[in-house]
C-alpha cells in the first residue's frame, strides 16, 4: 500500500512562489502600481506644489513670506519623524497595508486642509498632520514591495518605479496652478485628495501585491526587526550610508533650488535658465533608468562613486564658467545624482541588511536625507550671502561631493541577495 503523501506546511508558499517567480511579469505590474503611487505620494503633492499652494493661501489670509515658508518646516519635521515610524509599521504588518492606510489618511488630510480658517496655528497643525499621516506613501514603503519581487533586475525595477516622483514633480505643479487660478487653493486641496483616493488607492489595491513569501508570527517578526536594526547601528557601513543620505540631500537639493537663480546671475534670462533646468529634469529620469540598470550589473558603490565624481566636476566647472557647455555639464551632473541617490539607497539597503527590517532602515536613512535637504539650501544661501556670490558655495559643494565619492568607493562588498 502506498503511504499517504505528506504535504509540508510551506508547500502553499512554495507553490505560490513558483507561480510568481522573482523578476516575473507580475513584478512589473507592481512596479507600475508603485510608479502611480509615488506620483501621488506626499513628497510630490506637498513639496513640489508647496509654492503654488501657500502663495495663494498667503494672498487670501495676509500672511508674510516668512510665515508662509515656515509652514514647510512643520511639514518637513513631522514627515521626518513619522517616516521611520511608518517604516517600522510596514515591516511589522506589511508594506502594502501601511501604504494603503497612509494614502487614505493623506487624502483625508488634504480634505481637512481645504477647510481650515484664517488661523496660522491651525495651518501649521494641518501641514504637520499631512506629514505625520502621509509619510507612509514615501519611497521606502513602496520600495519594500518592489524589492521583494526582484533579484537580477532589482535596480532597474526600483529606477523605473521611482520615475513616478519625477513625473509628478513635472506635471502636478502646473495642474495645481491651473486649479488655483481658475478656482481656489481650497479646490486644489480637494482635487489632490480625490486624486489620491480615486487614482492612487484603487490602483494600489488591485496591483500592489507583496511577494508571496511566508511571514513569521508577529512576535518573531518584531524580534527580527529589532535585532536587524540593532545590528545595523553597530556597523560602520550604516553610518557611512547615513552620511551619504544627509550630504546628498543637502548638496543636491541646494544645487537644484539655486540652479535657476545662479544662471540668472550669470546673465541668462528666466526662459533660458528654465531650459537648462529642464535638462536637469531629463538627466534625473535618465539617472533612474541608467543608474538602476547599472546597479544590477556593477557593484552599487562603484556606480554611485562614478555619478558623484561627475556631479563634483559639474559643481566645480560651474564655479567660474558662464558657457552653455558648462551649464549643461552641471545640469546633467546634478540631475544624474538626484536620479540615482534614492534608488542607490534602496538597492544597497536591500543587499546589506535582512529583508525583515528593510523598510525601517531605509525609512531612517530617508529621514536623514530629508534633514539634509531641509538644511542644505539655507546653508548654501548663507555662503552666497557672506561671500557675495555663488563661487564659494559651489566650491564647497564640489569638494564635499568629491570627498563623498571617495568614501562611497570604500564601502564593503555585500553578500548574496536575500
N, C-alpha and C positions, 0 to 999 in steps of 0.2 A: 504494500500500500504506500502510495506516495505521500510523504509528510506534508502537512499544510504549509502553504507559503506564508512566511512571516514578513510583514512589511514594516520596515523600521520607521520610527516616528518622524524622521526627517525626509521621508520619501516624497511627501507633498511638496516640500520646499525644493527638493532636488528636481522634481518633475517640472515645477514652475520655472526654475532656473533654466532648464533645458528648453522650455517653450520660449523664453525670452533671454537668450544668452547675452553676455556682455557685447557691447558695440553693435547691437542689433538695430533693426529699423524701429523697434518700439522705443529704444532710447532716443532716437532722433525726434520722435513725436514729443517726448519730454523736453528736449531742447527747444522745440518750437513753442511749447507752453511756457517755458521759462523765459524765452525771448519776450513774449507778450506780457508776462507778469512783471518783468523788470522794466518794461516800457512804461507801465503804470505803477511803479514802485514809489515809495515815499521819497526816496532821494531825488528821483526825476521830477515828481509832481511839485515838491516844495523847493528844492534847491534851484532848479533851472527856471521856475516860474515865480520865484520869490520877488524879483524886482517888479514884474508886471502886477502881481497881486498887491504887494504892500504899498506901491506907489499910488495905486487907486484908493486903497484904504486910507492912506495918509492925506490924500487930497480931500476925501469926504470928511474925515474926522479932525483935520487940522493938526496932525502930528508933525513933528520936525523930522529932519533927515536922520538925526541920531536916534530918536525914539523909534522910528521905523526900522532902522538897521538892527537895533537891539532885539527885535522880535526873532531875528535869525539866531541869536545867541541862545534864547530859550529853547528853540527847536534843536539846535546843534547839541547843546549839553544834554538834553533829555534823550535824544536819539543815541548819543554816545554811551550813556548809562544803560539805556534799555537794550541796545544791540546785543551785548553778551548775555543778557537775561533771556532774550528770545532765542539766542543760540543754545543755551542750556535747555530751554523748553523743547526746542526742536530735537536735540539729541535724546531727550527723555521720552517724548510722546510721538516723535516722528516729524520730519521737516515739512511734509505735506500738510499735516494738521495745523502746525504752527503758522505756516504761510497763509492758509485759508482763513484762520481765525484773525490774524493780523490784518489781512486785506479787508475783511468785513469791518473790523474796528477802524481801519483807515478811512473807509467810505463814510462811516458814521461820524468820524472826527471832522471831515470836510463839511458834512451836513450841519454839524454844530458850529463850525467856524462861520458858515453863511448866515447864522442867526445872531451873532454877537452884537451887543450895543456899542456905543462910543465910550468904551472903558478900556484904557490901556492895560490894566491888570488882567482883565478878562481876556484880552487879546493874547497876552503872554501865556496865560493858562491854556488857551486854545492851541497855540503853537506848541507848547510843551506837551500837551495831550497827543497831538499828531505825532510828535517824535516818540513818545512813550508807547503808544498803541500801534503805530505803523511800522516800527523798526523791524518787525518780523518779515517785512517784504524787502529788506535789503539783500544784496547779493549772497551773503553767507548761507541764508536759509535755502535759497533755490539752488545754489551750487552744491549743497549737500545732497540734493536729489539727483542732480546731473552726474556727479562723480560716481554714484552707485551704479549707474548704467554703463559706464565706460572704463576701459582699461587702456587698450592700444591707442584709442583716439580721444582720450580724456581731455588733453589740452585743446584740441580743435573744437570739441563739443562745448567746453567752457567758453572759448573765444566767441563762437557763434552765439551762444546764449547771452553773453554779456553785451553783444552789439545792441540788444534791446535798450540798454541805457543810453547809448549814443543816438539811436533813432529817436527816442523820447526826448532827449535833450535838444535835438534839432527841430522836432516838429511841434511839441506841446507849447513852448513859449509863444509861438505865432498864433496857435489856436486860442491860447489864453488871452492874448492881446486882442484878438478879434471879438471874443465874447465880452471882454471888459469894455471895449469901445462901443459895441452895438447894444449892450445891456448894462451889466454892472459886475463888480467883483464878487458880489453875492451869487450871481448866476454862474460865474466861473467856478466857485467852490461847489455849487450844486452839480455842475457839469462834471467836475473832477470826481466827485463822489459817485455819480452814476456811471462814469467810465470804469471805475474800479469794480462796482457792483454788477454791472451788466456785461462787461467785456472780460476783465481780468479774472474775476472769480469763476464764472461758468467755464471758461477755457481751462483753468486750473483744475476744476472739479472733474472735467472729462479726461484731460490728457496728462496732468501732472501726477504721475504714479510713482511711488517709491519702488526701487528694485526689489523683487520678491526674494527676500532672504530672512532667515529665522532670526527673531529677536529674543533675547533672554528675558527673564522676569524683570519687573521694574526695579526691584532691589539690586539685582545683578547689573542692570544697565546703569543705574545711578552709581554703583560702586566702580564700574569700568570707566565711566566718565570722570569721576573724581580722581581715580588713580592715574588715568592718562594725562589729565590736566596737571596734576601734581608733578608727575614725571617730566612733563614738558617744561614746566617752570624751572626745573633743575638743569636743563640742557642749554648750553651756550647758544646753540643754533636758534633756539626760540627767541632769545634776546637780540640776536642779530636780525631776525625777521621783524622784531618789534621796532628796532632802529630803522630798518628799511621802510616799514609802513609809515612811521612818523615822518621820516625825512622826505620820502617821495610825496606824501600828502602835502607837506609844506612847500617843497621846492616846485613841484609841478603845478599845483593849484595857483601858487604865486605867479608862475610863468604864464598860465592861461589867463588869469584875471587881469594881468597887466600888459598883455601882448598888444592889444589894440591901442591903448594909451601910449605905449612905448613907441610904436610905429608912427603914431600921430606926432609925437615929439620930434621924430626924425624927418618930418615934412610930408608924410603920407596923408592923404585925405581919409576921411572915415570910410568911404566906399573902398578905397584901395586897401586899407588896413583890414577891412572885413573880408576881403578876398583872401588875404593871407591866413586869416582866422579860419576860413572855410577849408584851406589846405590842411590846417591843423586838425580839423574835424575829420577830413578824409584819411589823414595819417592815423588818427585814433582808431577808425574802423579797420584800416589795414593792419594796425598793430594787433588787434584782437584776432584777426584771421591768420596772418602770417606768424605772429608770435605763438598763437595757440597750436598751429600745425608744427612749429619747430619744437615746442615743448614735448611733443610725442616722439621726437626723433633725436633730440640733443639734450644733454644734461641741463636741466632747467636753469641753474645758476649761471651757466655759460651763456645762455640766451639772454637773460636779463642783464648780464655784465656787458654784452655787446650793445644792447639797446641803450644802457646808461652812458656808455662811452660816446655814442653818437649824440645823445642828448647833451652831455657835458660840452662836446665840441660846438653844438648849436648855441648854447649859452655863451661860450667864450667868443665865438665869431660875432655874435650879436652885440657884444660889448662895445665895439667901436665901429662896426660896419654899418653902412646905410645903402646897401645894394640889394636888388631883388634876390640874387642868389643866396645872400646871407639870410635874408628873411625866410626864404624857402627852406634852407637847411635848419634854421631854428624851429620853424613851424613843424617840419617833419619830425625833428628830434623830440620835441615836446609831445607831439601827438602820438608818436610810436610808444613813448614811455607810458603815457596815460592809458593807452590802449593795451598795454602789456602788464602793468603792475598788479592790478587786482586779479587778473587771470593767473599770473605767476603765483601770487599768494595762495589762491585756492588750490592750484595744482600742487605746489610744494607742500602744503599742509596735508593734502591727501596722500602724499608719498612718505612724509616724515612721521606721521602720527597715526595712531589707531583710529579706524573709522568711527568707533563708538563716541569719540569726542570731537569729531571733525568740525561740526557747526559751532561748538563752544569756542574752540581755539581760533577758528577763522573769524568768528564774530569779535573776539577780543582784539585780534590784530586789525580788523576793520575799524573798530572803535579807536584804536591808536592812530590809524590812518586819518580818521575824521578829526581827531585832535590836531594832528599836523596840518590838515587842510584848513582848519579854523585859525591856527596860529600863524601859518606861513604868509598869507597876503599882508596882514598888518606889519609883520616884521620886515618884509621886503619894502613896503611903502615907507617904513621908518628909516630904512637905509637910504632910500631915494631922497627923503626929506633932509636928512642930516648931511648927505654928501652932495646934494644939489643936482643930482642926475641919476640915471639908471646904471652907469658903469660899475659902481661898487657893488650894487645888488646882483648884477649879472655875473660879476667875477666870483662873488661868494657862491652863487648857485652853481657855477661851473666847477669850482673847486670841490664843493661838498658832493656834487653828483659824481665827480671823478673818484673821490675817496670812497664813496658808497659802492661804486662799481668794483673797486679792488676788494672791498670787504665781501661782497656777494660772490666774487670769484673763489673765495676761500671756503665757502660752505661745503660741508662733507657730503659724500655720496649717500643717497637714500637706498633702502633695501628694496626688495621686490615689491611690486604694487600689492596693496591689500584690497 
